[in-house]
């Protein structure tokens, strides 16, 4: 079954370019377009896309407000922000307001396609260079280990271990449990155990909540 996609951007040329890229994929189907925020809300409700590619800067209702309203209405559509803004605050606000993905407009076509698949599966995906800046490289004995020793959750009072920090970094990059296992050289069962520990320490229920929490509480340095 194809993943149904709605493209929301006020630039027609960009919409057409994205549509051409996605039409090359057998399991992706662009079912509609919108050029402003109000039209995006209406078409999302009418078409019920699986994934919404959402620009932040649109006439009338902004992309952030679109995300807020869709979250408030419990829309099943999964949101990927597609924007020129690479500031940490933009990423955090979109994640807080229901987006699962965050991409910059110079994204490679293959990364866009991967992000759509990852987000459609209910997992977060952040533009690779942003993820690197926010979370660092995934090295079991690298810089993340020292960061993990220095960082403490202020309101929940428990440290994430170096390996758990590695796992959170992988989550931000859209890795599946199998991908994380390969990146860290551990079994998928071990990854699941790390996930359970992370969720318990942060008092969250899923990957997205964990990602929002570590960003909001600066558990990972935003350099």
Secondary structure, 3 states (H helix, E strand, C coil): CCEEEEEECCCHHHHHHHHHHHHCCCCEEEEEEECCHHHHHHHHHHHCCCEEEECCCCCCCCHHHHHHHHHHCCCCCEEEEEECCCCHHHHHHHHHCCEEEEEECCCCHHHHHHHHHHHHCCCCEECHHHHHHHHCCCCCCCHHHHHHHHCCCCCCCCCCCHHHHHHHHHHHCCCCHHHHHHHHCCCHHHHHHHHHHHHHHHCCCCHHHHHHHHHHCCCCCCC
